[in-house]
Amino acid sequence: IMAKELGWGWREKRKQLKEATDYISQFGGAVPPDGALAIGTASDVRDLFHTFDMTGNGYIDLVDLKNAAAMLGFPFKNDAEASRAFAKINKQKDGKITEDEFVDWWNSKTEDSLKKSI
């Protein structure tokens, strides 16, 4: 649309497209197809898990999750909200979110407010 409105020829279009592509690549490039992002950021998700595991015991408990949410600037409104978020991630229902559970939750297609906030 812009090229048409400004009356650019094919050389100018190519030049502008190259400049735009070069500029965008400074910010990580194009968005990958479904699934590729989860693989590409696996180490980031695991780093995030270890940030949330504030006691360093290898799992995230409810207290860790509440503290991490508050530290990141989106505290839970109440204990019930925190418990619901925790239950979504803790598939084994043992009171401990493992690293694998966290990664599976992160890579799941389901949308939830906690993931959006992070």
N, C-alpha and C positions, 0 to 999 in steps of 0.2 A: 504494500500500500504506500509506504513511504517513498520507495523508488519511483512509483508511478506519479505520485503527487509532486515530487521534486524534479521529475523529468530526467532521471538518471539513465544513462546508457548502460550496456552490459558491462563495460569496464569499471564504471563507477559502482555498480551493484556488487561486482566481485570484490572490489577494493573495500567497500563498506562491510560486506559480509565477513571478509578476512579480519578486519579491525575488530568487529563485534565478537567474532569467535575467539580471537586472541585475548580480548578483554575478559570475556566470560571464563576462559580457561584459568585465569588467575584465581578464581574462586572455586576450583575443583572440577571444572569442566562440565560436560553435559550430565544430566541425570540418567543413571543407568536403568536398564529395563528391570521389571519386577524380579526380586530375589537377589540381584547382584549387589544392591546396597547392603543388605543384611550380611552377606559374606565379606564385603569390603570393609565393614566397620566392626567386625567381630572382636577385634582387640580393643576397640573403643568401648564396646558394650561390657566386655570383661573388666576393663579399667573402671567403668562406672559402678559395676558390682562391687569392686574392692573399695571404692569410695564410700558406697552405702554401708559396707561391712565395717562400721566404725570401730568395732572391738577387735577386728582382725581374727575372728575365730572361724572363718571359712563359710559363714552363712549370714543372712540378714534376718534378724528377728524383728518383731513389731516395733520395739523401741528404736532400733537402727533405722527402720523405714521412716518413722515419725521424725526422728532427728535429721535425717538426710533431707526430707521434704522441707522441713523448716529452714535448714541451712541453705537450700537452693532457692528459698524465697516463696515457696508455695505450701505453707503449713496446712495440714488437714483441719477442717472446720471443727471436728470433734473426734472422739475415740472411735465412734461407730464408722465414720467415713474411712479412717485409717484401717480399721479391721476389715472392711469390705475390700479395700485396695489390696491389703495383704493377702486375703483369701483368694483373690483372683490369680495371684502369682504363685502362692504356695500350694501347688497341685497335690503334693503328698500329704497335706493337712497335718504336718508334724510340728508346726510352729517355727520352722526354719526354712527360709528360702535359700536353696542351693544355687550355686553359680549356673548350673544347667537350667534350672527352673527360671532363673532371671533372664538368661539368654533366650530361652524358648518364648517366654512372655514378651520380651522386647521384639522378637522377630515375628510374633503372631500378627495376623491381619486385623485382629479386633482392635477397635479404637477405645481408648479410655482416657480420662482426664489426667491421670498420673503420667502416662507416657507422653501426652501432649505437653505437659508442663516441663518435663525434663528436656 
